Structure formats: structure tokens, C-alpha cells
Amino acid sequence: MAEFLNQFFFGFYPYICLVVFVVGCILRFDHGQYSWRSGSSQLLRRKQLVAGSILFHVGILIIFGGHFVGLLTPIWVFDAIGISHGAKQLLAIVVGGAAGVMCFVGMVLLIHRRLFDARIRATSSFGDTSILLILFAQLLLGLSTIFVSLQHLDGHEMVKFMEWAQRILTFRGGAAALVADVHPIFKGHLVLGLTIFLVFPFTRLVHMLSAPVWYLGRRGYQLVRTRKSHTAPAK
């Protein structure tokens, strides 16, 4: 049973999540464009919102970027530029830990604001609150992995996750076997991370895909004209 569960969650489940992520986002954008946004409650507890939002977004972007580069960069690239597995592991602990603490403080502020202000709670949907709590749980799991990673400063455990992620994305077999013997907290972190991709298209997180980068390459400028007054001139 343990072998079957490991194969399912780390061999098949990633593809289920990625297919739902891609197809779900396309369908939602095609059929529900008016829901393709992040609801705003910025008029309520604005200072707490700004502080929490900045800390959360800066922290989460660093964490996401670190995971993206750290997991998907081929191992031979790090070897070629002289970065050892141990050095990479230590860098991930230090930078990821600092970004995680920043994100943690921001999320505490945002969760407190959403759950303990009656007006904000009344305008929050179940999905808004749920995804925030799921992200918070994932962050706590991620921070907890630091204490386990400190026991593996040689970096070999991280190499397992790099190889796992790259095999999944390149459709190579044997990915699940690579993480079969890792610490359960890492497995929980991976499964919950994949689940976030699974529910992504059905939450407010889709606004992350709406960054208006096309604006930088737009042709021409927007013309703004002042409104002419139709009042007759005074005599």
C-alpha cells in the first residue's frame, strides 16, 4: 500500500494537478473573464492590508523564484559554475528561510485582517479564506523543512527533489522512486504544493496570471482629453 500511495502521489498526481491547472485556467478565462480578478477590500484596514500584502508578495515571489530555479535548473549547470550541492542547500536554507519569515508575518496580518474584522469577513467568500489558509499551511510546512534540511547539509536530499521535478516535467519514468524514502514533512510539502496547482483555477489566485506585461510593448499612447463644459458663457 505504501508503494502504491507513493507512486500515486509522486508519479501520477503531479500530472493530474498540472492538467487541471492548465485546462482549468483556459476554461475559466474563456467562460468567466469577469471572475478573473482578485477581489478588493482595500478600503477596510488599509494600513494592515498594505503592510501584510507587501510582506506576503515579496516573500512569496522570492520563494517561488527560488523553487523554480532550484528545482528546474539542470544539476550539471550548478556543477559547471562551481556551486556544490552543499552550498546550494545552505543558500536555499538562508534565502528561503528569510523569505519564509517575511511571508509568514505578511500572511498573519492578512489572515487576522480577514478573519477578525467582521466587515471583511462578511464580504469574503469561502474560497477566499480557504486558499489563504491553504497557503499558510504550505508555508508552515516549508519553514518546518528547514529543520530537517539542516541535518542534510551535503545537499543530496535536495538533489533528489531536483531530479524528481525534472523527471516529472520531461515525462521520464522513475520519478516517484526518487522521493520514496525522504522525510514525511517533505512529502506533505510536495503534496500540498501540487494540490495548490489543482485548485488554482477555481480560486482568486488566477489574478497572478494577469500581470499586464503587454502594456510595456503597447503601440502609441493613450489620449486623454479634458471634458468640455456645455455651460453657456456668462455675459
N, C-alpha and C positions, 0 to 999 in steps of 0.2 A: 504493500500500500504506500509506504514511504517513497519508494522508487517511482510509482505511478504519479503521486502528487508532485514530486519534484519535476518529472517530465512534463506534467500538465502546466504547472505554474511558470516554469522557466524554459519550456520548449514550445508549448502551444499557445499559452495565454498571451505572451507578447504580441503574437500575430493577430489574435482576436482583438486586442486593445488597439493596435495600430490600424486595422481595417475599420473598426468602428470610429476611430478618431478621424481618419481621412474622409470616409463616406459620410459620417455624421456632420462634419463641418461643411462639406459641399452641399448637402441637402438642406441644412439649416440656412446657409447663406442664400440658397436658391429659393427656398419657400418661406423663410421667416426673417427677411432682412431687417425688419423693424425691431426684432428681438436681438439683433447682432450689436449689442452695446453693453456697457456697464452702467447699471442704474446709479443715480446720484442722490446723495443725501447731504451734500456739502454745506447746505445752509444750517445744519444742526451740528453743534460741537465742532466747528470748523477748525479750531486750533489743534484739537486732538486728532482730527482726521488728517490734517496736513502733516503733523509730526509722525503719526503712525504710518501713513501712506508712503512718505519719503523713505523711512527706515525699512519698511517692508519691501518696496520696489527695488531699492538699491541692493539690499541684501539678497533678494530672490534672483535678481539679474546676475549677480556675481556667482551665486550658487549654480544657477542654470548654465551659465557660461563655463564654469569650472567642470561641471558634469559632462557637458557637451564635448569640450576639448579633451578632458581627461579620459573619457570612455571611448571616444570615437577616433582619436588620433592613433594611427598605427604604432605599435610598440617600437618598430625599427626607427621611427622618426626620433623618438626620445633617445634611443641608443646612438643614433647618428650625431645628434647635437650634444652628446655627453651628459645627459641627465639620467642619473641612475634611478632604479626603481625606488630605492630608499629615499632619495632626495625628492622625488615626485610625491611619495607618500607623505613626507613631512610637510611639503608645500601645501598639499591638499588639506592636511590637518590644520595648519596655521591659517591659511586664507579662508578655507571653508568654515573653520570654527569662528573666525571673526565675523564673516558674513552671516553665519547662522545666528550668532548672538544679536547682531543688528536686526536681522529679520524677526527674531523671537520678540524683541522689545516692540517692534512695529506691530506685530500680529497681536500681542497682548493688548496694545492700545486700541487696535481696530476691533478686536473681539469684545473688549469691555464696552466700547462705544456702542456696538451693535446690539449687545445683549442686555445692557443695563440702562440704556436710555429708552424709555417707554415709547417715545415718538418714533425713534429709528427702528425699534423692534417691531412696531406696528406696521411699518412700511416695508419690512424685509420679508422676502419670500423664504420658504423652506429651503429652496436651493441655494439662496444667497448665504444663509447661515451654515448650511451643511458643508458647502465647498470650503468655506473659511475654516471650519473645524477639521475637515479632512487635511487641508494644507498644514494646519497647525500640528496635527498628529504626525504627519510626514516629516515636518521639521524636527519634532521631538525625537523621532526615530533616527533621523540623520545626525543630530547632535549626539545621540547616545552611541552611534557607531564610532565616534571619535575615541571613546574609552577602550573599545575593542581594538581599534586600529593602532593605538599606542603599544599594543602587545605584539604588533606585526610591523615593526619599522623597517623591515627588509624590503617591503613593498610587494612581496609575492602574492599576497591576498588581493591587492589592487589589480595585479596583472590578470588574475582570474576573471574579474569583473570586466576588464577591458576586452579580453578575448571573448567573453560571453556576449557582450553588447555587439561587438563587431561580427561575430558569427550569426547573430540574430538578423542583423541588417543586411548581411550578404548571403543569407539563406544557406548557410553551411550547417551541417549536422553536428551533433555532439555538444551543443551549447549548454544544455541542462546539466550534463555530467560535470561541467567545469565548476558549478556552484553547489554541487550536491553536499559537500562537506563544510561549507562556510558557516559562520556563526548564525544562529536563528535571527538575530536582530538585523543582519544584513538581508536575509531573505524577506523579512517583514517589510523592510525599507524598499526592496525591489518590487514586491507585490503591490504595495500601496502606491508606489510611483507609477506602475503600469495601470493601476485602477484609475488614477487621476487622468491618464490619457483616455481611458474608456469612457468616463463621464464628462470629459472636457466639452464635447459638442453640445451638451444639454445644460450647460451652466453659463454663468456670466464670464467665464474665463475666455470665451471666444473673442472678447474685445482685444486680447493680446495679439490676434492676427490682423487687426485692423489698423496697425500703425500706418499713417499716411505718407509712406516713403516716396510715393509717386509725386507728391507735392514738390519735392526738390527738383524734379525734372520737368515741371509743367511748362507749357509754351505760353509766352506772353504774361501779362499781368492782369490782375482783376481791376476793373474800372469801377470806381465808386463815385457817384455823383451826389451832390447835395440836393436835398429836396427843395424844389421851388415853391415859394409861397404864392397861394392863389388869392391872397388878400389884396384888395384894390388899394393903390397908393393913396395916402392921405393928401387932401387938397389944402 
